Amino acid sequence: MANGKKKQTELAKAQDAPLAVPSYITEGAQGFEHQQAGDLVFPRAILMQGLSPRVADKAAEAGEIYNSVTEELIAAISQKRAIVPVMFWHEWIEWSARIEGGGMVARSQDPEGALAKRCKGGETSINEQGREVPSITEYMVFLVQPVDVENPLDASQMFCICCARTNYKHGRKLLTLARMRGNKPLFAGVYNFYAVEERNKVGQRYYVFNFTNAGWAPEAVFENLKLEHARLKDTVVSAAAPVHEEEGSTVESETEI
């Protein structure tokens, strides 16, 4: 009976282990010929706030960061994660009013497109509280690779950090830190990213991302991300679509940043 349990345990471990690539499987991306622009979508980081549904249900805590697709924990409260940015882009999203059901109306990565121009022009709408709010939200989006993991060369672990409204300044901080390294690729630097607590004018607490320098990318990581960047740079890469508009400095919901 003990031998039977041992065999079952070994089988379970084997099933959970990563599959080794057989020697007869050759290199090449055959079969992906009909992939279209925008088909390559990465998860986004979601930062829990005090009134996030998952926090209210005791399934998460404010200040924790989760993967939007797998719902796995990316970082615990105040936990610093080492990441390397692979590429970044701007994105503009138009939202319908929540009183009308909310939801995304349109999105674009074109800086010369209609959404970007309307956003720059300061277009607004009236929300359910009767306040004038921007109709279109501008995001700074960073595709990042975690490097504090067992296999930092596994591109399937990449996710997006989307910085808008209150978090837009933090996205600019990350880009500034990268630029201050001199004429080096974006994926040459390692950064700590983590949630920090702030307060609004009426004393409500909320969380935002912060970034600090954490050295240079190890050679193997740098060379691997150089290849990943070359593979992705001519492809329309996007973050998984947010469920609702990012609320910036409010504590009404989870902040997708």
Number of C-alpha atoms within 10 A of each C-alpha: 5 7 8 9 10 11 11 12 12 12 12 11 11 11 10 9 9 8 8 6 8 7 6 6 7 8 6 7 7 6 7 8 7 7 9 10 11 11 12 14 14 21 22 27 24 24 29 27 28 21 17 20 15 16 18 13 10 9 9 19 19 23 27 21 30 21 18 23 13 8 12 10 14 19 19 17 17 16 16 18 20 21 24 27 25 23 19 18 15 17 22 24 21 21 19 18 18 12 10 9 7 13 15 16 11 12 17 17 18 14 13 9 11 12 24 22 15 16 18 11 9 11 14 14 14 13 16 10 7 8 10 12 14 17 19 26 19 23 22 23 22 25 22 23 25 24 21 11 13 8 11 20 19 14 14 9 15 20 24 27 24 27 26 25 16 18 24 19 15 19 24 13 15 20 17 11 17 21 13 10 14 8 8 11 15 20 23 21 21 23 24 18 23 24 24 15 14 12 13 11 7 6 8 12 16 26 27 23 22 20 21 15 15 15 12 15 18 13 10 11 20 19 15 15 25 16 11 15 16 10 10 13 11 9 14 13 19 22 21 16 14 18 11 16 22 21 17 21 20 19 20 14 21 27 30 26 29
